[in-house]
């Protein structure tokens, strides 16, 4: 079982030809309201890929709550540990341009009130992998990661949105997933300096003895395991409609593959392919692929790049 501790939001997405600059108003082509939040997105992606998934988090006592949980319920994510608290459900405002790139502002609402102690020892003991992000309270992530480490449960952290990471949390991790800006923040705070992202990834993996994944959008990813050379994998080439949630799709499907005991490289490729497929449709959870779509695209990807299956 994959255990996800994370945020649950409603996304309000606006389509426009260009992203607005500071002080600028641009006319949109339409909008949509759909479920989102990094924790929810990652849990939804993992469940669509066939893994039993439990999500722990919080929604408010407002009209947004049911909308935020709708797709998760349909996908049969275990929501029995979701807290309903006084306050507002998290909400994100997203602008997507004609090339599928986006700008996002998130109001976390009661996501910041989600607590690690709401994850019982029984639930944590049943988890094969714990997946975390940074739209919940930092101290709660750390507390839960340390508990998981004591129980021998692998911990995967997607440091998004990027926050400075303390040594206590870093030492509890098995996998750190970052994009370019998140990697820069993490390594600069730790005093790791290099212009080559592969060197940064390798140095970080070696220093803390965990696997590091650097996602590069349309350029694919760079990953490294301690004591090994960095691995580079190209992106799945697709017509891009909306990149919103692509990183969450990667993290969820990658973690789901680890739950099924796939190798690190196999999990990377599966997550990479799923992320590419998610860019072909609008929306975070609404655009995510199921396991059949991923299987077919992964086979084609491996054939194209002559990767042994």
Secondary structure, 3 states (H helix, E strand, C coil): CEEEECCCEEEEEEEECCCCCCCCCCCEEEEEEEEECHHHHHHHHHHHCCCCEEEECEECCCCHHHHHHHHHHHHCCECCCCEECCCCCEEEEEEECCCCCEEEEEECHHHHHCCHHHCCHHHHHHCCEEEECCCCCHHHHHHHHHHHHHHCCEEEEECCCCCCCCHHHHCCCCEEEEEHHHHHHHHHHCCCCCCCHHHHHHHHHHHHCCEEEEECHHHCEEEECCCCCCEEECCCCCCCCCCCCHHHHHHHHHHHHHHCCCCHHHHHHHHHHHHHHHCCCCCCCCCCCCHHHHHHHHHHHHHHCCCCC
